[in-house]
Amino acid sequence: MPRKQVLVQLDDALVASLDRLAERLKLSRSELLRRGALAVLEAERIDEAERELVDAYLRWPQDPILVEAARRLAAETAPPW
């Protein structure tokens, strides 16, 4: 996939910390930052999905009878750890 070069300004302490981590992981600074950017995007995707789930439950709450039935079924069928 083609890549685009971007300029990012970071303070010296942050660059030093990134460089130490990149060296320890045997990655280039660019690869470390790419992975970090992907992790931020994935975390945001998960947060958005959780917000949508909470919103759905607020709009359509669970039926307490179904919740109790599921709890009982789980208690009866789950292994006794």
N, C-alpha and C positions, 0 to 999 in steps of 0.2 A: 504494500500500500504506500502511495506517495506520502511523504512527510513534509510538514511546513515548519520552518524554523521560526521560533518566537523568542522575543527578548523578555526576560523576567528579571526584575531587580530584587535581590535578596541581600539582607545584611550579612556581614562577614561571619558572625557566629553561626547563623543558619547554614551558610555555605560550608563552613568547616564541619558542622554536624552531619550534613548530607554527605560530604566527601568521606568522612569516617565510616558512615554506614555503607556507602557504596563500596568502599574498599573491603569492608568486612564481608559483604555479600558477593563480592567479586562482580560488581556491576559498574557500568559507566554512570556518571552523574545523570546523563540524559535518560538512560534506561530507568534509573531509580525515580526520577521525576515523572516519567511516563507512567510507571506503575503507581506512583502516588496519585496522579491525576485520575487514573482509572479507578483507584480505590475510592476517591472522593465521589466520583460519578456513581459508582455502584452503591455507596452508602446513601447517597441522595435518592437513588431509585428505590432502595429498601425503605427509607423513611417515608417516601411518597406512598408506597404501597401500604404501609402501616397506617398512615393518615387516612387513606381511602377506606381501609378496613374499619377503623374506629368510626369514621363518618357513617359507614353503612350500618354498623351496629347501633349508632345513635338514632338513625332514621328508622330502622327496623330491628328493635331489640329482640333478643332471643326469647323464645317461649320457655318460661320456667319449667313447665312440665317436661318438655323435650330435654332440657338441661339435666333435670333430675333423672330422667330415664337413661340418658347417656352416662351419667355418673354411676348409676347402679350397674349398668351393663359392664362398664369398665371395671368396677370393683369385683364383679363376679367372674370376669374372664381374664383379668390381668394376672400374671404370675405373682406369687407372694414373695417379693424380693426382700 
